């Protein structure tokens, strides 16, 4: 403990009053019909930072109806790509103009460091701008080789009403991986953010109005998964559900959405490895591993929560990661120097600790951390940077998503063994390899079961590059042109030129 870099002071002041988050239905911000609200207590500062309207099935029904009407009457779906792009670009400008307010409330609701919240909210504007570019450049296909009298055209049309359900760990970034792409495609939407981090999504409503989005095109309903989210995934007027969250909830959504055969896109959990070979930039790899496990307090689906290190360098590499971990700035999220903040809830902190203690009892060694972290003036809803070695593949900490600042270390001797360990998981979101031999990197990248593979880097992402997982990490893709296509249906239009069709019925 006394060797860790703990930051207790803050440079950003707490707001004077709690933010009031409201529903946004058919172009109007409103409270719940029954007046109910929920309070969000900051995991880092222990104060009520936001009060959100607590929705019920009533608000969800009205929002879905508004989205259905807005889609069917064509106010958005039949608008030109240029017009849609203009509005999306205006939203991007408004996001950038309000980053500081958004980052402050997101930091207090989630516990993440304010520097990371600023990067998340400000960086999300780039997703909106890229989606705007797709609105103007989307096109279908044509077939002009079917005969002199036939022309076929392949159209891409918006899928319809989309339910968007987002998590608490990256509330605005993940919303922006979905919503602008759905809007760019011409869909109308109903959005439900996590009840723990509703405010930046609620703030977006004002930007949408100011940018000129027609009423009913995007609706926001705040509240719990039951009843709001459950109705959004089962309602007959919803054509598609896109959800980011736990694999367990994703499975439930798939089952419930099956009754109406609506499309489902899921971005779920991960147990993502970085494989470290001796012939690589070991210092760069150690820094990337440290970043990969502690970024966003390890509460990240792309967290590199397990590393697979060659036996020849395991001792030295783990020692270097431990040394770097001691230098990572943990503590007050309202200090821009802080790199790791608070755990989202006390219950989640206890869940993290349960994984760590079970692994220790099973024979894993705690090289660093392994308990809650007390930050002066803020309490103990923080968890120490934790590194565990002598982890075996059968341990829960090596197989299940801990979702915290806990690194599990396994070892290997051959490439085949490293690939087998990588693929020995129910998840398949991302994986990484550190090696100076390009042939090894290519072989690894083609054989591992993951939606994204990074070589000699970790968690580099771009709006142009699709994101998503295989196996129980999800289905479908987000961002990039592939993520945009998720919100489109393909329609074939076959046209006969002239009256050349031979009659089927032979008349006398």
C-alpha positions in Angstrom: 0.0 0.0 0.0 2.6 2.6 1.0 4.4 2.1 -2.3 1.4 2.9 -4.5 0.8 6.2 -6.2 -2.3 7.5 -4.5 -3.9 10.8 -5.4 -6.4 12.3 -2.9 -6.6 15.9 -3.8 -8.8 17.3 -6.7 -8.6 20.2 -9.1 -12.2 20.1 -10.4 -15.0 21.3 -8.0 -18.1 19.3 -7.3 -21.3 20.8 -8.9 -23.5 22.8 -6.6 -26.6 20.6 -7.1 -27.5 17.3 -8.6 -28.1 17.1 -12.3 -31.7 16.5 -13.3 -32.0 13.8 -16.0 -35.3 13.6 -17.8 -36.8 11.4 -20.5 -36.9 12.7 -24.1 -40.0 11.5 -25.9 -41.3 12.7 -29.2 -39.0 15.8 -29.1 -39.9 16.8 -25.5 -37.9 16.4 -22.3 -40.2 15.3 -19.5 -40.5 13.7 -16.1 -42.1 10.3 -15.5 -45.9 10.3 -15.6 -45.9 9.1 -12.0 -43.2 11.6 -10.9 -40.8 8.9 -9.7 -37.0 9.5 -9.7 -33.9 7.6 -8.9 -30.8 9.0 -7.2 -27.2 8.2 -8.3 -24.7 8.4 -5.5 -21.1 9.0 -6.7 -18.9 5.9 -6.1 -15.9 8.2 -5.5 -17.4 11.1 -3.6 -20.5 9.5 -1.9 -22.9 12.4 -2.8 -26.0 12.4 -4.9 -24.8 13.7 -8.3 -27.8 13.1 -10.4 -31.6 12.5 -10.1 -33.1 10.7 -13.1 -36.7 10.2 -14.1 -37.6 6.6 -13.4 -39.4 5.2 -16.3 -42.0 2.5 -16.5 -43.6 0.5 -19.3 -45.8 3.5 -19.9 -43.0 5.8 -20.9 -41.4 3.0 -23.0 -44.7 2.4 -24.8 -45.1 6.1 -25.7 -41.5 6.3 -26.9 -41.7 3.2 -29.1 -44.9 4.6 -30.6 -43.3 7.9 -31.3 -40.3 6.2 -33.0 -42.7 3.9 -35.0 -44.7 6.9 -36.3 -41.6 8.9 -37.1 -40.2 6.0 -39.1 -43.3 5.1 -41.0 -44.2 8.7 -42.0 -40.7 9.1 -43.6 -39.7 12.3 -41.8 -36.3 10.8 -41.3 -36.1 7.6 -43.2 -36.9 9.3 -46.5 -34.8 12.4 -45.8 -31.7 12.7 -48.1 -28.3 11.5 -46.8 -27.0 15.0 -47.1 -29.7 16.4 -44.8 -29.2 13.6 -42.2 -25.4 14.1 -42.4 -25.8 17.9 -41.7 -27.7 17.2 -38.5 -25.3 14.5 -37.3 -22.4 16.9 -37.9 -24.1 19.6 -35.9 -24.6 17.2 -33.0 -20.8 16.4 -33.2 -20.1 20.2 -32.9 -22.4 20.5 -29.8 -20.8 17.5 -28.2 -17.4 19.1 -28.5 -18.7 22.4 -27.1 -20.1 20.7 -24.0 -17.3 18.2 -23.2 -16.4 19.7 -19.8 -20.0 19.5 -18.4 -20.5 16.0 -19.8 -17.1 14.7 -18.5 -17.7 16.1 -15.0 -21.1 14.3 -14.5 -19.8 11.1 -16.1 -16.8 11.1 -13.8 -19.0 11.5 -10.8 -21.6 8.9 -11.9 -19.1 6.2 -13.0 -16.0 6.9 -10.9 -13.7 7.0 -13.9 -10.9 9.6 -14.0 -12.0 12.9 -15.5 -9.1 12.9 -18.0 -10.6 9.6 -19.4 -14.1 11.0 -19.3 -13.0 14.0 -21.3 -11.4 11.8 -23.9 -14.5 9.6 -24.1 -17.0 12.4 -24.5 -14.9 14.5 -26.8 -13.7 11.6 -28.8 -17.2 10.5 -29.4 -17.8 13.4 -31.7 -15.5 11.7 -34.2 -17.9 8.8 -34.3 -20.8 11.1 -35.1 -18.9 12.7 -37.9 -17.8 9.4 -39.4 -21.4 8.2 -39.3 -22.4 11.4 -41.0 -20.0 10.6 -43.8 -21.7 7.2 -44.2 -25.1 8.7 -44.5 -23.9 10.5 -47.7 -21.9 7.7 -49.2 -24.2 4.7 -48.6 -25.2 2.9 -51.8 -26.5 -0.4 -53.1 -25.5 -2.3 -56.2 -26.8 -3.0 -59.7 -26.7 -6.0 -62.1 -26.6 -5.0 -65.8 -25.7 -8.4 -67.1 -28.9 -10.3 -66.7 -30.1 -9.8 -70.2 -31.0 -7.0 -72.6 -34.5 -6.7 -71.1 -33.6 -7.0 -67.3 -32.0 -4.6 -64.9 -31.7 -5.5 -61.2 -30.9 -3.0 -58.4 -29.9 -3.9 -54.9 -31.2 -1.3 -52.4 -30.1 -0.7 -48.8 -32.9 0.6 -46.6 -33.1 1.4 -42.9 -34.2 -1.6 -40.8 -36.8 0.5 -38.9 -37.2 1.2 -35.2 -34.1 0.3 -33.2 -33.9 -0.2 -29.4 -30.5 0.9 -28.1 -29.5 -0.3 -24.6 -26.2 0.9 -23.2 -24.0 0.1 -20.1 -22.5 2.1 -17.3 -18.8 1.7 -18.1 -18.6 3.9 -21.2 -22.0 5.5 -21.3 -21.5 8.1 -23.9 -18.9 6.4 -26.1 -20.9 3.2 -26.4 -24.0 5.2 -27.2 -22.0 6.9 -29.9 -20.9 3.6 -31.4 -24.6 2.8 -32.0 -27.0 5.8 -32.2 -25.3 8.0 -34.9 -24.9 4.9 -37.2 -28.5 4.0 -36.7 -29.6 7.5 -37.5 -27.2 7.8 -40.5 -28.9 4.7 -41.9 -32.4 6.4 -41.6 -33.6 4.4 -38.5 -35.6 5.9 -35.6 -34.5 4.9 -32.1 -35.5 4.4 -28.5 -32.5 4.6 -26.1 -32.2 3.3 -22.6 -28.9 4.1 -20.7 -27.8 2.4 -17.6 -29.7 3.7 -14.5 -26.3 4.2 -12.9 -25.0 6.6 -15.6 -28.0 8.2 -17.3 -26.9 11.9 -17.4 -24.7 12.2 -20.5 -27.4 10.4 -22.6 -30.0 12.8 -21.2 -27.8 15.8 -22.0 -27.7 14.6 -25.6 -31.4 15.3 -26.0 -30.7 19.0 -25.9 -28.0 18.7 -28.6 -30.4 16.7 -30.9 -33.1 19.4 -30.6 -30.6 22.2 -31.2 -29.2 20.4 -34.3 -32.6 20.1 -35.8 -33.4 16.3 -35.4 -37.1 15.9 -36.1 -39.3 15.0 -33.1 -39.7 11.3 -32.5 -36.6 10.2 -34.4 -34.6 9.6 -31.2 -36.4 9.0 -27.9 -34.6 8.4 -24.5 -36.3 6.5 -21.7 -34.5 6.4 -18.3 -35.0 3.6 -15.8 -34.2 -0.1 -15.1 -33.9 -3.0 -17.4 -37.2 -4.3 -16.0 -39.6 -2.9 -17.0 -38.1 -0.4 -19.6 -35.4 -2.5 -21.2 -37.5 -5.7 -21.3 -40.3 -4.0 -23.2 -37.8 -2.4 -25.6 -36.6 -5.9 -26.5 -40.0 -7.6 -26.9 -42.3 -5.0 -28.4 -43.7 -5.9 -31.8 -43.1 -2.3 -33.1 -39.3 -2.6 -32.6 -37.4 -4.0 -35.5 -34.0 -4.4 -34.0 -32.2 -4.4 -30.6 -28.6 -3.4 -30.1 -27.3 -4.1 -26.6 -23.9 -3.7 -24.9 -23.5 -5.4 -21.5 -23.1 -8.7 -19.8 -23.3 -12.0 -21.6 -26.0 -13.3 -19.3 -28.3 -10.4 -20.1 -27.4 -10.7 -23.8 -28.6 -14.3 -23.8 -31.9 -13.2 -22.2 -32.4 -10.5 -24.9 -31.8 -13.0 -27.6 -34.4 -15.3 -26.2 -37.0 -12.7 -25.6 -36.5 -11.0 -29.0 -36.9 -14.3 -30.7 -40.7 -14.2 -30.2 -41.0 -11.5 -32.8 -37.9 -12.5 -34.8 -36.4 -9.0 -34.5 -32.8 -8.5 -35.3 -30.4 -8.5 -32.4 -26.8 -7.1 -32.2 -24.8 -7.8 -29.1 -21.5 -6.6 -27.7 -20.9 -8.6 -24.6 -18.0 -9.7 -22.3 -14.4 -10.6 -22.9 -11.5 -12.3 -21.3 -8.9 -10.8 -23.5 -5.3 -12.0 -23.6 -2.0 -10.4 -24.6 0.6 -13.0 -25.6 4.1 -11.9 -24.8 7.1 -13.4 -26.7 10.7 -12.9 -25.7 11.6 -11.2 -29.0 9.5 -8.1 -28.7 9.7 -4.6 -27.3 9.3 -5.8 -23.7 9.1 -2.4 -22.2 6.4 -1.4 -24.6 4.6 -4.6 -23.9 4.8 -4.1 -20.1 3.4 -0.6 -20.5 0.6 -1.8 -22.7 -0.3 -4.6 -20.3 -0.5 -2.0 -17.5 -2.6 0.3 -19.5 -4.8 -2.6 -20.7 -5.7 -3.8 -17.2 -6.1 -0.5 -15.4 -7.7 1.7 -18.0 -11.3 2.7 -16.9 -10.5 0.9 -13.6 -10.4 -2.4 -15.5 -14.2 -2.0 -16.0 -13.8 -2.5 -19.8 -15.0 -5.3 -22.1 -11.7 -4.9 -23.9 -9.6 -5.0 -20.8 -6.5 -7.3 -21.2 -7.3 -9.1 -18.0 -5.1 -12.1 -18.7 -1.6 -12.2 -20.1 0.1 -15.3 -21.5 3.9 -14.8 -21.1 6.7 -17.0 -22.4 8.3 -19.0 -19.6 11.8 -17.6 -20.3 10.8 -14.1 -19.5 7.9 -14.5 -17.1 9.7 -13.6 -13.9 11.3 -10.4 -15.3 8.2 -9.4 -17.2 5.8 -9.8 -14.2 8.2 -7.9 -12.0 8.3 -5.0 -14.5 4.4 -4.9 -14.7 4.3 -4.9 -10.9 6.8 -2.0 -10.8 4.8 0.0 -13.4 1.6 -0.8 -11.5 3.0 0.8 -8.4 3.5 4.0 -10.4 0.0 4.2 -11.8 -1.9 7.1 -10.3 -4.9 5.7 -8.3 -7.4 7.9 -6.5 -9.5 11.0 -6.8 -11.2 11.0 -10.2 -11.5 14.8 -10.2 -7.8 15.2 -10.5 -6.6 15.1 -14.1 -3.4 13.3 -13.0 -5.5 10.3 -11.8 -5.3 7.3 -14.1 -7.6 4.9 -12.1 -10.6 5.9 -10.1 -13.4 4.2 -8.2 -15.3 0.9 -8.6 -18.8 1.6 -9.8 -20.7 0.0 -6.8 -19.7 -1.6 -3.5 -21.3 -4.8 -4.7 -19.1 -4.9 -7.7 -16.0 -4.2 -5.6 -16.9 -7.2 -3.5 -17.4 -9.4 -6.6 -13.9 -8.4 -7.8 -12.4 -9.3 -4.4 -14.2 -12.7 -4.4 -12.5 -13.6 -7.6 -9.1 -12.6 -6.2 -9.5 -14.5 -2.9 -10.8 -17.6 -4.6 -7.7 -17.7 -6.9 -5.4 -17.2 -4.0 -7.0 -20.1 -2.1 -6.6 -22.2 -5.3 -2.8 -21.5 -5.4 -2.3 -18.3 -7.3 0.2 -15.8 -5.9 -0.9 -12.2 -5.3 2.1 -10.3 -6.5 0.5 -6.9 -5.8 -2.8 -5.6 -4.3 -5.6 -8.0 -3.6 -7.8 -5.7 -1.5 -9.8 -2.5 -1.4 -7.9 0.7 -1.5 -8.5 3.5 0.9 -8.2 7.0 -0.6 -8.0 9.8 2.0 -11.2 11.8 2.1 -13.0 9.5 -0.3 -13.4 6.1 1.4 -12.6 2.6 0.2 -14.8 2.2 -2.9 -11.5 1.7 -4.8 -9.6 -1.5 -5.5 -5.9 -1.9 -5.4 -4.0 -2.6 -8.6 -3.7 -6.4 -8.5 -1.4 -8.8 -10.3 -1.7 -12.5 -9.8 0.7 -15.2 -11.2 0.7 -19.0 -11.0 -2.8 -18.8 -12.4 -3.9 -22.0 -14.1 -6.4 -22.2 -17.0 -9.1 -23.9 -14.9 -9.3 -21.0 -12.4 -12.4 -18.7 -12.6 -10.1 -15.7 -12.6 -8.5 -17.0 -15.9 -11.8 -17.8 -17.5 -14.5 -15.3 -16.3 -14.8 -11.6 -16.7 -13.7 -10.0 -13.4 -14.3 -6.4 -14.7 -11.8 -4.8 -12.4 -8.1 -3.9 -12.1 -7.0 -7.5 -11.7 -4.4 -9.1 -14.0 -4.1 -12.9 -14.3 -0.8 -14.2 -15.5 -0.4 -17.5 -17.4 2.7 -18.9 -19.1 3.5 -20.8 -22.4 6.4 -22.3 -24.2 5.3 -22.7 -27.9 3.1 -20.7 -30.3 0.6 -23.6 -30.5 0.3 -23.6 -26.7 -0.2 -19.8 -26.7 -2.9 -20.1 -29.3 -4.6 -22.9 -27.4 -4.6 -20.9 -24.2 -6.0 -17.9 -26.1 -8.8 -19.9 -27.6 -9.6 -21.7 -24.3 -12.3 -19.3 -23.4 -16.0 -18.9 -23.9 -15.3 -15.3 -25.0 -13.8 -14.0 -28.2 -13.8 -10.3 -28.2 -10.1 -9.3 -28.6 -6.6 -10.6 -28.3 -3.1 -9.3 -28.8 0.4 -10.5 -29.5 3.8 -8.9 -28.9 6.5 -10.3 -31.1 9.0 -8.9 -33.6 8.6 -11.9 -36.0 5.9 -10.9 -38.5 5.3 -14.5 -39.5 4.4 -15.4 -35.9 2.1 -12.4 -35.6 0.3 -13.3 -38.8 0.0 -17.0 -37.8 -1.4 -16.0 -34.4 -3.8 -13.4 -35.8 -5.3 -15.9 -38.3 -5.7 -18.7 -35.8 -7.1 -17.0 -32.7 -10.8 -16.8 -32.2 -11.4 -13.0 -31.6 -13.2 -10.2 -33.3 -10.1 -7.9 -33.0 -6.4 -8.8 -32.9 -3.8 -6.3 -32.0 -0.1 -6.9 -32.9 2.5 -4.9 -30.9 -0.1 -2.6 -29.5 -3.3 -2.7 -27.5 -6.7 -1.0 -27.7 -6.0 1.2 -30.7 -9.4 1.9 -32.2 -10.8 4.0 -35.1 -14.3 4.9 -36.3 -13.5 3.3 -39.6 -12.6 -0.1 -38.1 -15.3 -2.5 -37.1 -15.6 -3.7 -33.5 -17.3 -6.8 -32.1 -16.8 -10.3 -30.9 -17.2 -14.0 -31.6 -18.4 -16.9 -29.4 -20.1 -15.5 -26.3 -18.6 -12.0 -26.7 -21.5 -11.2 -29.0 -22.8 -11.1 -32.5 -22.8 -8.4 -35.2 -20.4 -5.5 -35.5 -20.3 -1.8 -34.4 -18.8 1.2 -36.1 -17.1 1.3 -39.5 -19.0 0.5 -42.6 -19.8 -3.0 -41.3 -21.4 -1.5 -38.1 -23.4 0.8 -40.3 -24.7 -2.1 -42.4 -26.2 -3.7 -39.3 -28.9 -1.1 -39.4 -29.8 -1.7 -43.1 -32.0 -4.2 -44.8 -31.2 -5.4 -48.4 -33.9 -5.2 -50.9 -33.7 -6.6 -54.5 -35.5 -4.6 -57.2 -35.9 -6.5 -60.5 -37.1 -4.5 -63.5 -38.1 -5.6 -67.0 -37.3 -3.2 -69.7 -40.2 -3.1 -72.2 -42.9 -5.7 -72.7 -40.6 -8.6 -73.4 -41.9 -11.1 -70.9 -43.2 -14.2 -72.7 -46.7 -15.2 -71.5 -46.9 -18.1 -69.1 -50.5 -19.0 -70.0 -50.9 -20.2 -73.6 -54.1 -18.8 -75.0 -55.9 -20.1 -78.0 
